[in-house]
Amino acid sequence: MHIKVGLLFSLTGTTALTEKGQCDAARLAIEEGSHGPYKIEAIIRDICSDPRKSAREAEAMAQEGVRIFIGCYTSACRKAILPVLEKFNCLLVYPTLYEGQECHPNVIYTGELPNQQVYTLLDYLTRHYGKRVYCIGTDYVYPRETNQQVQSFLRDREGAVIKEQYVPFGHQHFQEVWSDILSQEPDAIFSTLVGKSIIPFYRDQQRLETKRKKVPIFSPITKETELEAIGTEYGAGHYSSASYFQSLPTPENLAFIRRFQQFTGEKRAISSVMYNTYLGTKMVLDTIVEARSTNHRKIYEHMSKKTFETACGTMLVDTTHRHLSRPVKIGKSLSNGQFEIVWDSERNIVPRPFHTSSRTSTPLSDVVLKAWGHMSEEAVVAISEQGTIIFVSSKAEQLTSFAPGQSVTPAMLQAMHQTFLVTPYAEERCQIYLVKPRMAPAVPSPTASRFGGIQTVHPGYQRELEIARIAAQSTANVLILGETGTGKEVMAESIHRESDRKNGPFIAVNAALLPKDLIASELFGFVDGAFTGAKKGGAIGKFEAAHNGTIFLDEIGDMPLELQVVLLRVIESKKIVRLGESRERAINVRIIAATNRNLAAEMVANHSFRPDLFYRLNVLSITIPSLMDRPEDIEHLCQELIHECFLNYGDGPQFFQKEALHALVHHPWPGNIRELRNVIERAFLLARQEKTDITPEHLPPNIRNTDSYLQQPARSSSLKSLERQVIEQALQKTKSVTEASQFLGIARSTLYRKIKSYY
C-alpha cells in the first residue's frame, strides 16, 4: 500500500518557530512507520502561517491523491482547510492545543483542550498566586476564545480578568504593554501569544522588572522550543501545562528523545506540540496498517476507545469527541530551558471540547454518596482531587480494601484499573469510580479442542482442527470449505498465526467483491499508465503485499476463468507480473483459499472452475461444519461473544437467563456464526441499556419464538429438513428473496444456493 501523507506546517512565517519542530516530529513518525509492504510518502508544504495558503496547498495535495494530512498549527489555518477535507473525504490529524468548540468528522485532535490544560493551569495559578489576572494574546481565534473561558473560570472562583490585550501576529514591541501590565499590578499574567512575539515579550519583562518582584507568566503555549528561542536567562520561573515535557524521566521518553535527536542530527529542544504531532502521526499510520484503509471514518472507528501507551502515560481515544483522554502536568521553567514538574493530574482528564465553564455541578455531598452506595449496592469509590478517599461503599471496601481518609497513589489506582472494571465519573473537585469485578473468560469444556481463535466440542470439527494444525506446520496450499458465516477467514488467520509466517503479513481478499475488470490489477498490481484511470506511479498488488506471509483468497469459486489461469501460473512459478509490464517479480507467499461452493461438483456440472487449479489449491482441505450441524458449540460461543462485547464496551451484562440461552441453542442459525455474533451484540446492547442480564425479550422475535416459529417439527427430522422448513417459512412470511435473506441473516446468494439444492 502506498500512503501519501500531507504535512501542512509553517516553515517560514511568524509561527515557524514552533512548526518546524512539529514537521520534524511528523517526519520521524513517518520514517518509523514505513515498513514491509507499506510505503509512506511525506509531501511537505510550507503554509507560511497563512490560512488562505493552507487551503490552497491542501486542495492541491488532495487533487494529487493525498487523503491524510498532519498539521495546521493555528486554529485559523485548521478552519481554513475544513471545506477541503469535506470535499475530498480527507482526514486531518490536528496536533496542537486549541480553544475547543469543535468536533469535526474529518479531524482527529491530539492536542490538549482547555478543560485539560487551561483550567488546570488556572487552578494552580489561583491557589498559589491570586485571582487577579492580566490576559495578553495574539489577535486571532485561539486567544480570544480561550480568554472567554479564562474569564468564566475566574468568575466561578470569585476572581477576575483585570484586562485583556491583543497584538497582531509577529508583534515585536511590548514596552507599552508592560507598562500597562505593571500599572495594573496583577497577581499573574495569562499569555496566549504565539510565534515570534513571544521572544520580545519575555525579554522586555526581564529588562523592565529588574527592581521589582517578577510577575509570573502562565502560558499553555510557551514550551521548550519557545524557551530556547527566548534565551534561558529570560524564560526561567514561568509556568506551562501539557501532557508532555521533555524533562519527563520515563524510559519511553528517554528513548524517544534519542530517536528524535538521531533523526534530526542535532540536540534540540522538544515541546509538547512536537510530541503530540509525533504521537498523532504514529497513531493514525498504525491504525491505517491495522484497518487496511485510509478512509477517515474507518480510521476513527478503529481508533475509538483504544488505549495508547505513550512517553507521558496511557492515552485513550474518546469515542464521542475525537480527542484524547490524557494525563496533564504543570511545569515551572528552569534556567536550563527545561521544566520542573510541580503538579501532576496522576489520572486521565477526559476531553470536553464544548465545556465553557469550569463549574460542572454542585459537589456531591456525603449524604448523596452514601445514599447511592447503599441503595444501589454497587461498589462506589470517591477520591478528591488531592488524592484522598472521601467515600467508599461497603461493597467497594470488600473488593478493594480502600478506607475513607486513605491517600491513594497512582500505583494503587493503576492496580484498581488492572484488577477491576472501573467506570470513572468526573464531578466537581472529586472523581467517582464505579468498580465491578472483571468478567472471567468462558471456561472451555474439558473435552473442547482449541486451535488459534477457534474452540469446539464437536467431534467432526475437532478432526478438522487436527488438519489445520498440520497445515500450520507445512507450506502446502489449503482450501477451506464451509457455508457463509462459518468463520473461514478466522480459520485462515489461525493457520497463519500458528505457522512460521506469523510475523509476516496476512492479506485477506474477497474475490467475490472485486470488480471483474479490476481483479488482475488488485491481485498483481499495475504500472503507471497500465489502463485508463490508473493511479500515477502504479501500485503493488495483494500478492506482493503478502510477501513472506499469507494471502487468503476468499470466495475463490467466484473468480473468472481467465484469472484462474493466471493464478495457476503464479502458484507454479511463484512469480507475478504487474499489469502493463513484462518483468516477472518473485514472491514468497503461502496461499489459503476458501469457498462456500462445491467446486468438485461445479467442475463437472458447468465447468466454471478449472480442475488443475482446484487440485493445486486443494493440497490440504478443511471443511468447517455449519452451526446447525454443531449445536453443542452454541453455548460456549454465546459466552465468548458476550465476553467480547463486555470487553469492547467496558461494561454491560455478563450472563444469559436460562430461557434466553435455551432459545439461542435451539435456533437453527442459517447465517452461522456471523448471524450469532450480530444477535448477541444486539441483545447485549439492549440488556446493557436496561442494566439486566440477557433475557428472551432482548432476542429477535424469530429467535425467542423459535419453537412456535418452526411449528414444533418432529424430533426425527434431520437438520437439513429443519433448515429447509425454516427457509420455507421465511419465504412465506416475506415478500422477496432479498427480504427473506435479511430476515434469516444470510447473504442472498447463499439463500439462492440453498433453495436450488432443495428444489
C-alpha positions, 0 to 999 in steps of 0.5 A: 500500500502506498500512503501519501501523507500531507504535512501542512506546517509553517516553515517560514512565517511568524509561527515557524518557530514552533512548526518546524519542530512539529514537521520534524516530529511528523517526519520521524513518525513517518520514517518509523512507520514505513515498513514491509509492504507499506510505503509512506510518502511525506509531501511537505508544504510550507503554509507560511502561517497563512490560512488562505495558503493552507487551503490552497496547498491542501486542495492541491495535495488532495487533487494529487491523491493525498487523503491524510494530512498532519498539521495546521498549527493555528486554529485559523489555518485548521478552519481554513482547510475544513471545506477541503477535507469535506470535499475530498473525504480527507482526514486531518490529524490536528496536533496542537492545543486549541480553544475547543468548540469543535468536533469535526468528522474529518479531524482527529485532535491530539492536542490538549483542550482547555478543560485539560490544560487551561483550567488546570493551569488556572487552578494552580495559578489561583491557589498559589498566586491570586485571582487577579489576572492580566490576559495578553494574546495574539489577535486571532481565534485561539486567544480570544476564545480561550480568554472567554473561558479564562474569564468564566473560570475566574468568575466561578472562583470569585476572581477576575480578568483585570484586562485583556490585550491583543497584538497582531501576529509577529508583534515585536514591541511590548514596552507599552504593554508592560507598562500597562501590565505593571500599572495594573499590578496583577497577581499573574499574567495569562499569555496566549501569544504565539510565534515570534512575539513571544521572544520580545515579550519575555525579554522586555519583562526581564529588562523592565522588572529588574527592581521589582518582584517578577510577575509570573507568566502562565502560558499553555503555549510557551514550551521548550522550543519557545524557551530556547528561542527566548534565551534561558536567562529570560524564560526561567520561573514561568509556568506551562501545562501539557501532557508532555515535557521533555524533562519527563524521566520515563524510559519511553521518553528517554528513548524517544528523545534519542530517536528524535535527536538521531533523526534530526542530527542535532540536540534540540529542544522538544515541546509538547506540540512536537510530541503530540504531532509525533504521537498523532502521526504514529497513531493514525499510520498504525491504525491505517496498517491495522484497518487496511484503509485510509478512509477517515471514518474507518480510521476513527472507528478503529481508533475509538476507545483504544488505549495508547501507551505513550512517553507521558502515560496511557492515552485513550481515544474518546469515542464521542469527541475525537480527542484524547483522554490524557494525563496533564502536568504543570511545569515551572521553567528552569534556567536550563530551558527545561521544566520542573514538574510541580503538579501532576493530574496522576489520572486521565482528564477526559476531553470536553471540547464544548465545556465553557465553564469550569463549574460542572455541578454542585459537589456531591455531598456525603449524604448523596454518596452514601445514599447511592452506595447503599441503595444501589449496592454497587461498589462506589469509590470517591477520591478528591482531587488531592488524592484522598478517599472521601467515600467508599461503599461497603461493597467497594471496601470488600473488593478493594480494601480502600478506607475513607481518609486513605491517600491513594497513589497512582500505583494503587489506582493503576492496580484498581484499573488492572484488577477491576472494571472501573467506570470513572465519573468526573464531578466537581473537585472529586472523581467517582469510580464505579468498580465491578469485578472483571468478567472471567473468560468462558471456561472451555469444556474439558473435552473442547479442542482449541486451535488459534481463535477457534474452540469446539466440542464437536467431534467432526470439527475437532478432526478438522482442527487436527488438519489445520494444525498440520497445515500450520506446520507445512507450506502446502496450499489449503482450501477451506470449505464451509457455508457463509458465516462459518468463520473461514477467514478466522480459520485462515488467520489461525493457520497463519498465526500458528505457522512460521509466517506469523510475523509476516503479513496476512492479506485477506481478499474477497474475490467475490467483491472485486470488480471483474475488470479490476481483479488482475490489477488488485491481485498483481498490481499495475504500472503507471499508465497500465489502463485508463484511470490508473493511479500515477506511479502504479501500485503493488498488488495483494500478492506482493503485499503478502510477501513472506506471509499469507494471502487468503483468497476468499470466495475463490469459486467466484473468480473468472476463468481467465484469472484462474489461469493466471493464478495457476501460473503464479502458484507454479512459478511463484512469480507475478507480473504487474499489469502493463509490464513484462518483468516477472517479480518473485514472491514468497507467499503461502496461499489459503483459499476458501469457498462456500461452493462445491467446486468438485461438483461445479467442475463437472456440472458447468465447468466454471472452475478449472480442475488443475487449479482446484487440485493445486489449491486443494493440497490440504482441505478443511471443511468447517461444519455449519452451526446447525450441524454443531449445536453443542458449540452454541453455548460456549460461543454465546459466552465468548461473544458476550465476553467480547462485547463486555470487553469492547464496551467496558461494561454491560451484562455478563450472563444469559437467563436460562430461557434466553440461552435455551432459545439461542441453542435451539435456533437453527442459525442459517447465517452461522456464526456471523448471524450469532455474533450480530444477535448477541451484540444486539441483545447485549446492547439492549440488556446493557441499556436496561442494566439486566442480564440477557433475557428472551425479550432482548432476542429477535422475535424469530429467535425467542419464538423459535419453537412456535416459529418452526411449528414444533417439527418432529424430533426425527427430522434431520437438520437439513429438513429443519433448515429447509422448513425454516427457509420455507417459512421465511419465504412465506412470511416475506415478500422477496428473496432479498427480504427473506435473506435479511430476515434469516441473516444470510447473504442472498446468494447463499439463500439462492444456493440453498433453495436450488439444492432443495428444489 
